Amino acid sequence: MSGISKFDLISGADIEYKGICILHPPHLEDIRKVGFAEYNSYIGLLTTDLNKYLSVSDISTDAVKDIPDLRIFDIWISTPSMREHLKNVLSFFISGKIKFVPSYNAFKVMCGETMGIINRNNYLDIVSGILELNCVNYEKEKQDELVFQDEESRKLYEQIQKAKKTGELKSEDKNFSLPNLISSVASFGNGYNLVNIWGLTVYQLYDQFYRLSSKFQLDIIGTRWAAYGKEDFDFDVWHKDITLLK
């Protein structure tokens, strides 16, 4: 369960996460540096659960069905190359240094004087936090639904998921793809352009996109009301919870 507050999500700053680590919301500049394809591969790994992995791997389901409480984290740390890849993925979204500790079968995270451990018991919790920062939803393996600190965060998150179902990174709606939204907000946003937009986080980009979308619709409705409207018009609607403006 995640439950990052809307204030923290919209701030774009690093987030102390449940005493485990400090999450780093990826900025568009961070993604530009590693490449969009590489970023997508990171999200792909984090959204891979045990069943999905077994369905595309050479491992027989019968070979692992008797292993008690097997989890996807156990698969990721089973070989040096997979451990290293997972470490690189986590390092992109977590501040500080990450090191695998074989004696604990866990990753040690050091950020300044803050130390945490990522293991098989809290890995999916970390994944939920990372994916929330990136506006990605997926069916989580043996895990409760996300819990949000406030209703506004939950509704905004659900609206984003309805429009952008990245899930397994298959058949994504190109209208809501990251590159297209960057272009849309840069050309239509207040003060954003293709030079300075890279300072936004992924969450901030989607938030601004929905704000602009709501404003665009409101401008049209307001113009029609000014010309033909007879009923009262809610002039405060522009600053209301955008998830209610449907």
GUMARDREN-903430 format. One record per residue (C-alpha): z, x negated, y; residue number from 0. Coordinates in pm, 1 decimal. Example, Ala and Ser with C-alpha at 12.3 -4.5 7.8 and 13.67 -1.06 7.14 Angstrom:
w->780.0 u->-1230.0 v->-450.0 pos->0 .
w->714.0 u->-1367.0 v->-106.0 pos->1 .
This chain:
w->0.0 u->0.0 v->0.0 pos->0 .
w->-88.7 u->-131.5 v->341.0 pos->1 .
w->26.9 u->66.4 v->642.4 pos->2 .
w->-80.8 u->-162.2 v->926.7 pos->3 .
w->-21.1 u->19.9 v->1255.4 pos->4 .
w->-308.9 u->122.5 v->1481.8 pos->5 .
w->-157.8 u->-92.6 v->1758.5 pos->6 .
w->-178.1 u->-404.2 v->1540.2 pos->7 .
w->-524.6 u->-314.8 v->1414.2 pos->8 .
w->-662.0 u->-264.5 v->1763.8 pos->9 .
w->-491.8 u->-574.0 v->1908.9 pos->10 .
w->-712.2 u->-820.9 v->1723.0 pos->11 .
w->-417.7 u->-1058.5 v->1684.9 pos->12 .
w->-287.9 u->-1211.3 v->1364.1 pos->13 .
w->-49.9 u->-978.9 v->1177.6 pos->14 .
w->270.0 u->-1074.5 v->997.0 pos->15 .
w->230.4 u->-889.8 v->669.5 pos->16 .
w->536.9 u->-779.9 v->476.0 pos->17 .
w->691.9 u->-1125.5 v->470.1 pos->18 .
w->415.0 u->-1249.7 v->241.1 pos->19 .
w->164.1 u->-1402.1 v->479.4 pos->20 .
w->-0.7 u->-1369.3 v->818.8 pos->21 .
w->-327.7 u->-1179.8 v->804.0 pos->22 .
w->-610.6 u->-1293.1 v->1029.2 pos->23 .
w->-839.6 u->-1006.0 v->1136.0 pos->24 .
w->-1187.6 u->-1156.0 v->1113.2 pos->25 .
w->-1372.5 u->-1170.0 v->1441.1 pos->26 .
w->-1748.1 u->-1131.8 v->1448.1 pos->27 .
w->-1767.7 u->-1497.9 v->1546.0 pos->28 .
w->-1583.7 u->-1591.2 v->1224.5 pos->29 .
w->-1838.6 u->-1396.4 v->1022.9 pos->30 .
w->-2126.3 u->-1552.2 v->1215.4 pos->31 .
w->-1997.2 u->-1898.6 v->1127.7 pos->32 .
w->-1975.0 u->-1840.4 v->751.8 pos->33 .
w->-2278.2 u->-1610.9 v->738.8 pos->34 .
w->-2302.5 u->-1237.7 v->681.0 pos->35 .
w->-2403.4 u->-1279.0 v->314.9 pos->36 .
w->-2101.3 u->-1500.9 v->249.2 pos->37 .
w->-1871.1 u->-1251.1 v->421.2 pos->38 .
w->-2014.9 u->-972.8 v->207.0 pos->39 .
w->-1946.8 u->-1181.2 v->-104.0 pos->40 .
w->-1582.0 u->-1215.6 v->4.8 pos->41 .
w->-1551.3 u->-838.6 v->39.2 pos->42 .
w->-1727.7 u->-798.0 v->-293.5 pos->43 .
w->-1470.7 u->-1011.0 v->-471.9 pos->44 .
w->-1178.5 u->-828.4 v->-311.5 pos->45 .
w->-1318.8 u->-489.1 v->-409.5 pos->46 .
w->-1370.2 u->-592.9 v->-770.8 pos->47 .
w->-1114.0 u->-442.4 v->-1005.7 pos->48 .
w->-1057.9 u->-523.8 v->-1370.9 pos->49 .
w->-1283.2 u->-250.2 v->-1510.0 pos->50 .
w->-1566.6 u->-342.7 v->-1277.2 pos->51 .
w->-1535.3 u->-708.7 v->-1369.0 pos->52 .
w->-1537.0 u->-641.4 v->-1742.7 pos->53 .
w->-1840.1 u->-416.5 v->-1706.9 pos->54 .
w->-2053.2 u->-700.2 v->-1565.3 pos->55 .
w->-1902.7 u->-998.9 v->-1747.1 pos->56 .
w->-1951.9 u->-1136.7 v->-2096.8 pos->57 .
w->-1592.0 u->-1060.0 v->-2187.4 pos->58 .
w->-1558.8 u->-786.8 v->-2445.3 pos->59 .
w->-1328.6 u->-501.9 v->-2355.0 pos->60 .
w->-1193.1 u->-516.0 v->-2709.9 pos->61 .
w->-1101.7 u->-880.5 v->-2658.0 pos->62 .
w->-865.5 u->-802.6 v->-2371.1 pos->63 .
w->-743.6 u->-450.4 v->-2443.8 pos->64 .
w->-442.9 u->-582.7 v->-2636.9 pos->65 .
w->-334.6 u->-818.3 v->-2357.9 pos->66 .
w->-32.0 u->-650.3 v->-2199.5 pos->67 .
w->-64.1 u->-555.6 v->-1833.5 pos->68 .
w->-377.7 u->-761.1 v->-1771.2 pos->69 .
w->-478.9 u->-756.8 v->-1404.1 pos->70 .
w->-778.5 u->-876.2 v->-1208.1 pos->71 .
w->-561.1 u->-1146.2 v->-1050.2 pos->72 .
w->-510.3 u->-1293.5 v->-1398.8 pos->73 .
w->-888.3 u->-1315.8 v->-1435.5 pos->74 .
w->-935.7 u->-1481.8 v->-1096.5 pos->75 .
w->-685.1 u->-1758.8 v->-1170.2 pos->76 .
w->-795.2 u->-1815.7 v->-1530.3 pos->77 .
w->-1026.7 u->-2108.8 v->-1449.4 pos->78 .
w->-1017.8 u->-2381.3 v->-1180.4 pos->79 .
w->-1350.4 u->-2272.6 v->-1028.6 pos->80 .
w->-1246.5 u->-1907.4 v->-999.1 pos->81 .
w->-908.2 u->-2005.0 v->-854.8 pos->82 .
w->-1080.2 u->-2218.9 v->-594.0 pos->83 .
w->-1318.8 u->-1939.8 v->-500.4 pos->84 .
w->-1036.2 u->-1688.4 v->-463.2 pos->85 .
w->-842.1 u->-1939.3 v->-253.2 pos->86 .
w->-1141.8 u->-1977.6 v->-19.7 pos->87 .
w->-1177.2 u->-1600.8 v->11.9 pos->88 .
w->-809.2 u->-1549.5 v->88.6 pos->89 .
w->-813.8 u->-1839.8 v->334.4 pos->90 .
w->-1079.0 u->-1661.9 v->540.2 pos->91 .
w->-851.4 u->-1363.5 v->596.0 pos->92 .
w->-510.4 u->-1534.5 v->600.8 pos->93 .
w->-375.4 u->-1779.5 v->857.5 pos->94 .
w->-227.8 u->-2107.1 v->737.1 pos->95 .
w->-282.6 u->-2319.2 v->429.1 pos->96 .
w->-312.4 u->-2178.2 v->78.3 pos->97 .
w->-243.6 u->-2381.6 v->-233.3 pos->98 .
w->-241.0 u->-2278.1 v->-597.0 pos->99 .
w->81.3 u->-2361.8 v->-782.0 pos->100 .
w->9.6 u->-2375.9 v->-1158.9 pos->101 .
w->376.2 u->-2361.4 v->-1261.4 pos->102 .
w->407.4 u->-2020.5 v->-1092.5 pos->103 .
w->51.0 u->-1897.0 v->-1151.0 pos->104 .
w->52.0 u->-1804.8 v->-783.8 pos->105 .
w->-76.1 u->-1913.8 v->-444.1 pos->106 .
w->166.0 u->-2060.1 v->-192.3 pos->107 .
w->87.4 u->-1968.9 v->167.6 pos->108 .
w->216.8 u->-2186.2 v->451.7 pos->109 .
w->170.3 u->-2080.1 v->814.2 pos->110 .
w->389.4 u->-2293.0 v->1036.5 pos->111 .
w->739.2 u->-2250.6 v->901.8 pos->112 .
w->653.2 u->-1923.3 v->731.6 pos->113 .
w->604.8 u->-1947.0 v->356.4 pos->114 .
w->492.9 u->-1675.7 v->118.1 pos->115 .
w->369.5 u->-1632.4 v->-235.2 pos->116 .
w->65.4 u->-1436.3 v->-353.5 pos->117 .
w->89.8 u->-1351.4 v->-721.4 pos->118 .
w->-18.8 u->-1089.4 v->-973.4 pos->119 .
w->247.4 u->-848.4 v->-847.9 pos->120 .
w->150.4 u->-837.7 v->-480.5 pos->121 .
w->-217.0 u->-940.4 v->-490.3 pos->122 .
w->-350.4 u->-584.5 v->-461.0 pos->123 .
w->-113.0 u->-520.3 v->-172.1 pos->124 .
w->-264.6 u->-818.0 v->10.1 pos->125 .
w->-612.3 u->-691.2 v->-74.1 pos->126 .
w->-531.1 u->-349.0 v->74.8 pos->127 .
w->-422.2 u->-510.2 v->400.9 pos->128 .
w->-733.6 u->-727.1 v->420.9 pos->129 .
w->-968.1 u->-438.5 v->346.9 pos->130 .
w->-798.9 u->-217.8 v->605.2 pos->131 .
w->-866.6 u->-485.0 v->866.1 pos->132 .
w->-1230.5 u->-480.6 v->761.2 pos->133 .
w->-1269.7 u->-100.6 v->748.2 pos->134 .
w->-1348.8 u->-107.1 v->378.7 pos->135 .
w->-1225.6 u->140.6 v->121.2 pos->136 .
w->-1245.1 u->123.5 v->-256.8 pos->137 .
w->-1081.4 u->258.1 v->-569.0 pos->138 .
w->-783.3 u->30.6 v->-625.5 pos->139 .
w->-675.5 u->-73.4 v->-972.3 pos->140 .
w->-331.2 u->66.1 v->-1063.2 pos->141 .
w->-233.1 u->108.8 v->-701.3 pos->142 .
w->-120.2 u->395.3 v->-481.6 pos->143 .
w->-329.3 u->514.8 v->-190.5 pos->144 .
w->-302.3 u->337.8 v->142.6 pos->145 .
w->-3.1 u->443.7 v->348.0 pos->146 .
w->-52.5 u->439.5 v->722.1 pos->147 .
w->217.5 u->400.8 v->981.8 pos->148 .
w->80.7 u->685.0 v->1193.9 pos->149 .
w->-153.6 u->980.2 v->1156.0 pos->150 .
w->-402.3 u->843.9 v->1407.5 pos->151 .
w->-458.4 u->528.4 v->1202.2 pos->152 .
w->-507.6 u->730.5 v->885.4 pos->153 .
w->-760.0 u->968.1 v->1040.7 pos->154 .
w->-958.5 u->692.4 v->1208.2 pos->155 .
w->-965.6 u->500.6 v->880.8 pos->156 .
w->-1083.8 u->806.1 v->687.4 pos->157 .
w->-1353.7 u->878.5 v->944.0 pos->158 .
w->-1480.4 u->522.8 v->916.4 pos->159 .
w->-1485.7 u->549.0 v->536.6 pos->160 .
w->-1680.6 u->874.4 v->551.7 pos->161 .
w->-1946.7 u->706.8 v->763.3 pos->162 .
w->-1940.2 u->363.1 v->602.2 pos->163 .
w->-1883.4 u->367.3 v->227.7 pos->164 .
w->-1916.2 u->-3.9 v->151.6 pos->165 .
w->-1704.5 u->23.9 v->-161.9 pos->166 .
w->-1895.9 u->-190.7 v->-407.2 pos->167 .
w->-2140.5 u->-304.2 v->-141.3 pos->168 .
w->-2413.7 u->-86.2 v->-289.7 pos->169 .
w->-2660.3 u->137.5 v->-108.0 pos->170 .
w->-2477.8 u->97.8 v->223.8 pos->171 .
w->-2597.1 u->325.6 v->501.3 pos->172 .
w->-2788.2 u->86.2 v->725.9 pos->173 .
w->-2701.2 u->298.3 v->1027.5 pos->174 .
w->-2339.3 u->190.3 v->981.6 pos->175 .
w->-2399.6 u->-166.3 v->870.6 pos->176 .
w->-2220.9 u->-439.2 v->1063.5 pos->177 .
w->-2538.9 u->-593.3 v->1213.8 pos->178 .
w->-2665.0 u->-254.8 v->1330.5 pos->179 .
w->-2334.7 u->-161.4 v->1492.6 pos->180 .
w->-2318.6 u->-498.0 v->1667.8 pos->181 .
w->-2663.5 u->-430.6 v->1813.6 pos->182 .
w->-2575.9 u->-70.1 v->1904.6 pos->183 .
w->-2246.7 u->-146.7 v->2078.7 pos->184 .
w->-2393.7 u->-451.9 v->2255.3 pos->185 .
w->-2679.3 u->-246.8 v->2398.7 pos->186 .
w->-2472.0 u->60.7 v->2483.2 pos->187 .
w->-2116.2 u->-63.3 v->2524.1 pos->188 .
w->-1923.3 u->-101.8 v->2846.5 pos->189 .
w->-1924.4 u->-474.1 v->2911.4 pos->190 .
w->-2031.2 u->-579.9 v->2562.4 pos->191 .
w->-2351.6 u->-772.5 v->2506.0 pos->192 .
w->-2494.0 u->-1006.5 v->2243.6 pos->193 .
w->-2322.5 u->-1300.7 v->2414.0 pos->194 .
w->-1961.6 u->-1178.8 v->2430.2 pos->195 .
w->-1939.3 u->-920.1 v->2152.5 pos->196 .
w->-1854.7 u->-1187.6 v->1894.8 pos->197 .
w->-1497.0 u->-1195.1 v->2020.1 pos->198 .
w->-1431.8 u->-848.6 v->1872.1 pos->199 .
w->-1274.0 u->-806.1 v->1531.9 pos->200 .
w->-1448.4 u->-590.2 v->1271.0 pos->201 .
w->-1193.0 u->-314.2 v->1324.9 pos->202 .
w->-1232.6 u->-330.2 v->1703.3 pos->203 .
w->-1610.2 u->-304.9 v->1668.0 pos->204 .
w->-1587.1 u->13.2 v->1462.3 pos->205 .
w->-1324.5 u->158.3 v->1692.7 pos->206 .
w->-1541.6 u->94.2 v->1998.8 pos->207 .
w->-1844.9 u->235.0 v->1822.4 pos->208 .
w->-1670.0 u->565.3 v->1755.9 pos->209 .
w->-1534.0 u->575.6 v->2110.7 pos->210 .
w->-1885.1 u->526.5 v->2248.0 pos->211 .
w->-2026.8 u->782.2 v->2007.0 pos->212 .
w->-1767.4 u->1038.2 v->2116.8 pos->213 .
w->-1829.6 u->959.3 v->2484.8 pos->214 .
w->-2203.7 u->1000.6 v->2440.7 pos->215 .
w->-2156.6 u->1343.1 v->2282.1 pos->216 .
w->-1900.6 u->1441.6 v->2547.1 pos->217 .
w->-2137.5 u->1347.3 v->2830.7 pos->218 .
w->-2404.6 u->1576.9 v->2688.9 pos->219 .
w->-2160.6 u->1862.5 v->2636.6 pos->220 .
w->-2012.3 u->1811.3 v->2984.9 pos->221 .
w->-2355.2 u->1818.6 v->3146.9 pos->222 .
w->-2442.9 u->2141.9 v->2968.7 pos->223 .
w->-2108.5 u->2294.4 v->3069.9 pos->224 .
w->-2158.9 u->2197.0 v->3435.4 pos->225 .
w->-2494.6 u->2373.4 v->3435.3 pos->226 .
w->-2431.5 u->2675.8 v->3218.6 pos->227 .
w->-2066.2 u->2683.2 v->3116.6 pos->228 .
w->-1850.2 u->2981.4 v->3194.8 pos->229 .
w->-1546.8 u->2912.6 v->2979.5 pos->230 .
w->-1273.9 u->2660.0 v->3061.0 pos->231 .
w->-1357.7 u->2298.9 v->2981.5 pos->232 .
w->-1100.3 u->2049.2 v->2851.7 pos->233 .
w->-1130.4 u->1757.8 v->3094.2 pos->234 .
w->-872.7 u->1557.0 v->2898.3 pos->235 .
w->-1082.7 u->1543.5 v->2583.9 pos->236 .
w->-1221.3 u->1195.6 v->2667.2 pos->237 .
w->-887.0 u->1023.7 v->2597.0 pos->238 .
w->-774.5 u->1230.3 v->2298.5 pos->239 .
w->-756.8 u->1101.0 v->1943.7 pos->240 .
w->-1122.1 u->1034.9 v->1861.8 pos->241 .
w->-1069.4 u->1143.5 v->1502.3 pos->242 .
w->-1016.1 u->1497.6 v->1633.2 pos->243 .
w->-1347.3 u->1504.0 v->1822.4 pos->244 .
w->-1568.2 u->1628.7 v->1540.4 pos->245 .
